[in-house]
């Protein structure tokens, strides 16, 4: 299997390494022409199939991210090759042919091929396929830190105070843990996390999500703003984005974030549309923010029953603006609606909330009942014992 062309770069540099395999030079060059010059891609051409499939482990050992295989020269051997490559779950295989043969396409897709191209190539299709490979492929060197943890704040309803709780939790977490902490505002199209922290940011999640193929720890770092507490912030866009990011782009952003930070806090607003992404995967701790009202408890019940019924401690229910002496429901009714007791109760400290909102100062930096509740949540999240201090006789618990 001869190596006939190489774009200078070495595997492991954080770009997408592509092996193009085909004995027909004309077809192979047509595919190579569509790939060469693309940013973030290193291409290596092979003018023949391996003499036997036992050569595959050596190829995989060189950390190719994507294999693109010509079907037409020897379809049966190409099928065996694709099947052997796809035996490694982390390998992304694409195939191409001069014939638009649906049966052939289905055959190779069943063998594990991710994409089927028909010559002449459509540049947009190739670009989309490579973007998906870069986002999804584990071999693209996006490996979260073993110690990285993700905390996702989701509102049962708009207006429950998700952003206020998430942003102040993130400030407290950064301060209490002294670990690298990132807050991501997914309140698209417009979010208020940066405003809640009194920050003016130049870049936003739109910059990260719209160019996900370029996203790596270095690129992400250029998009972040730093809060005085030590918290890093990726704000929501200040304008309506021109297009909607794909779920794969969100997955890429979260993976890169967890590669770079020990704690990643996500303000998800009411983004139930992202349930199919990795945002809510089992390893994440979900904080469901709700209030004691008919519509809020009803929505909470629906969310828990449909999406989080099997969650244990990784689902934390937070009753925000809690006023125990002015509720229409008692604890038994609340627990029944939520299907379980709430882990956290944040008091309705209107004076503090209004003052800090007007001064754009996080209430986590003040000494008040509401800041104490948030601090206890953050300390529990990073494995620290709860503060023994109690404010005004209000009990905070987890």
N, C-alpha and C positions, 0 to 999 in steps of 0.2 A: 504494500500500500504506500505509494510514493507521495511525498509532500511537494507540491508543485508551486504553491504560492503562499506567502505568509505576510499578513499585516503586522509590522513589528509591535510586539507587546508580549507580555508574559502572563500566563494564567495566574490568577490570584490577585490581580491588581484592582479588582472591584468593578471591572467592565464585563460585558457579556462576551464570552468566548464561544465562537461558532465554528463547527467543523462541517464543511460542505463536501459531500462524497458523491462522485459521479464520474463514470468512465467516458461519457460522451462530452467532449470538450465544448462543443457549441452550446449545448444546454447548460452545462456547468457555468460557463462564462456569462450566460444570460442571467443566471441567478446571482452570480458574484457581482455583476454590474449593479444589480438592485440593492446589494448589501454594502458595497464599498463606499466609504465616505460617510456612513452613518455614525454619529457621535456615540461614544460609549460602547463600541463594538469592535472586536478583533476577529478577523476571518482567517481561517486556514483551509485551503483547498486540498482535496485528495483525489487523485485521478483514477483510482481503482478501489474496489471493495477489498476488505481484508481477506487474505487467503483462507483464513478459517476464523470462526467466531471466537476462538480462544484468544485472539488478539484484542478483544474488546476490553478486558480488565485493564490492560496497559493504557488504552486510549482514555478510559474513564479516569484513570489515575492522574491524567494530565488536566483534569478539572474542566473539561468542556461543558459548557452550560447548555448548548443546543447542537443537535445533529440535524442536518438537512440532507436528505437522501434522494437520489435519482431512482425512479421506479422502472424506467423504460428499458434500460440495458439488460436487466435480468430480473424480472418481477418476482420470481419465486425466491431467488437468493436475497433480493432486497427485502422481501417479507420476513425471511428468517432473521436478517440483520436488524430490522426494526423491532421485531419481537424480542430479540436478545437484548437490544439496547433498552427497551421499555421494561425489561425485567428489573432494572434498577429504578425504583419509584421516583428518584430525584432527577431522572434524565428527561429532558424535553426533546422530542423527536418530531420533525416536520418532514414532509415528503413532497416531491414535485413530479409532474408528468406533462408531456405534450398533449395528452388525450384527456378530455373531460369525461372520464369513465366513472359513473356513479357507483357501480358495483365494486370497482377497484378502490375507490375512495373509502367506501364503507368497510371493505376488507382490511385496509391498512389502519383505519381509525379504530377498528376493533382490536387490532394488534397493539394499539397504544399510541399511535401517532396523534399529535395534537392538532396539526394543520395539514391540509391538502391543497397544494398550489397547482394551478394549470397555467402552462406557458401560452402566450407571453404573460409575465407577471404583472399584476396591478400593484403599483407602488404603495397605495394606501393599505392594501391587504397585508403586504409584507411588513409595513411599519406597525400595523396593529398587532400582528402576530408576535413581533419582536418585543413590543411593549408588554404584551401579556406574559411573554416568557420571562422578561426581566422582573416583572412584579411578582409572579407566582413561584418562580423557580427557586428552590432552597439553595441551589448551588451558586446563586448570585451574591453569596457572601453576606447576606443579611441575617446574622445570627444574633438574636437577642441575648443580652447578658443573662447568665444563669441566675443572678440575683435580682434581675429587674422585675418590678411588679407594676401592674396596671390597675388603676382605680377609675371606674366609669360612673359618671353621675347622669342619671336619666330621670326626667320628670314625668310624673303620671299625667300631668296636664300643664299647658302653658301658664305661666304666672305663679308656679309653685315655689319659685326662688332657687331653681337649679343652679344658675350662674353664680349667684351670691354665695351659696353653700360651697360649690365646687372651687371657685377662685380663692375663697378664704381658707378652705381645707388645704389647698395646694400651698398657700403661704405658710400655714401652720406646719404642714408636713416638711417643707424645706427647712424651716427653722428648728423644729423639734428633733428631726432626724440628722440634720447636718449632712444629708446626702444629696447627690445631684437629682434635681426634680424638675420636671417639665409639665406645664399646663398647656393642653391643646383645646382650643375652642372650635367645636364642630357645629356651632349654632349658625349654620348656613341658611339663607344667604347672608344674614347679618347677625353678629353676636356681640355681647357686651362684656366679656370677661376682661378685656384690656381696660375698658372704661371703668369697670368696678375696681380695678387696681390703680387707677389714676395714670395709665400709661398711654402714650401715643406711639404707635408702631408703624414701621415702614412697609413691612411685608406681612403676609398672612397665609392661612391654610390654602388659599386659592393658588398661590405661587407654588406650593408644594404639590398639590393635587393635580394641577394642570400640566405639570412637567414631571410626572412620577417616574418616567424612565431615567431621568437624571438623578433621582433622589438617592442620596447616600448620606452618611453622617456629616461629611464636610459641607455638602450643599445645604443640609438642614440647618447647620449651625449659622449659616449666613442669613437665615430667615427669622431667627429668634431675637426677641428683646429680653433684656434683663431687668427684673424688678429689684428694688433696694433690699428686699428680704433674701435675695439669692436665688429666687425662683426664675426659671427661664419660661418664656411665654411664646407660643405660636398663636397669634390672634386670629379671629375671624375676619374676613374681608370687610372693608368699609363700603364697598359697592356691590351691586348685584353681579355675580359672575355670569359670563356669557354662555357657559355650558355647565352641565352637571357632571361631576366626577364619577367615575365608575367605582363599584365596590372594590375592585382590585387596587385602585389607587389609594383608597383608605387603608387597605391591608398593608400596602407597601409603606405608607407613612407610619403606621403603628409599629411595624417591624423595625424600621430604621430608628424610630424614637426609642424603642426598648433596647436597641443596640447601643444607644448613646447615653441613656439615663437610667439610673437605678430605680427611680419612681416616675411613672407617667400617669398624670391625672387628665382625664378627658371630660370636658363639659359637652355631653351629647344632647343637651336640650331635651326635645321630645322626638329624637331621631329613631323611631321604630322602623323606618325604612332601611336601617343598617343592620337589622337583625340577621341578615344572611351573610354579613361580613365577619371578620375575626374580632371585631370590636367587643362583642359580648361572649367570646369563647370562655370555656370553663375555667381557664387559668386567671381570668380577670375577676376582680371584686366589683360587684355592681351595687351602687348606692341608689336605691329607688326613692326619689324625693316626692313626698306627697303631703297633703294637709288633711285635716279632719273635716271634710265636707262631703256631701252626697256624691257629686260628680268625681271628685278626686279619689274617694274610696272605691267607687265603681270602676274607674279606669285602672286603679292599682290592682284590683281583683282580676280584671281582664288580663293585664300584663303578666301578673304572677302566674295565673292559671295557664295562659297560652305559651309563655316563653320561659318562665323561671320556676316551674312547679317542682322540678327535680333538684333545684339548687339548695344547698345547705347554708353554711356560713358565708359562702361567697356571694350571697344576696343579703344586703344590709338595708333594712327599711328605715327611712328617716322621716319622722313626723316634724315638718317644719312649721314655724309660727304656732307652736303648741301652747294653748292656754287651758290648763286642766279644769279650771272652775267656770269656763264659759263655753263648754262644748254641748252639742246636742246628743252626743253618743258617749256611752261609758266604755271602759277598756275592753269589756267582754264583746261589745258590738264591734268595736274597732278591730280587735283581733280576728273576729269571725269574718269581717269583710276582707281583711288582708290575708287570711288563711294562716296567719302566724303572728306572734307579737313583734312589734317594732323594736329594733335594736337601739335606736337613738331618738331622742326628743329634744328639739331645739326650741327654746322659749320664744315667744312673740315679744321681742325687745324692740318695740317700734322706735323709741327715741334714739337708740344706738344705730339702728339700721338707717334711719332717715339722715342722721348727722353724718355718718360715714359715706352715705351715698352722695350727699351734697358736697362733701369735701374730697370725694374720690380717694378716701383713705380706707384700706381694708380693716374691717372691724376685728380681724384676727390679731391685729397689732395693738388692740386696746384691751383693757381689763373690764369685762362685762359678762353678764350671764350668757349671752349669745356667743362670745368669743371663747368662753370656757368650754361650752358644749362642742364647738368646732375643734378646739385643741384636744379634747378627750378623744374625739374621733380620729384625729391625726396620730396621736400617740398610740392608740390601739392598732392603727394601720401599719405602723412601723415597728410594732412589737415592744413598745415601751409601756411601763406600768402607768395606770391612770393617776392624774394629780389627785391628791386627797382633798384639795380645797373645794369647798362648796359655796355657792353664792346664793344668798337670799333664800336658803332652805330648799332650793330646787335640786332635785336629784337627777344626775346625768348618769347613764349606764350604757354598757354594751354587753 
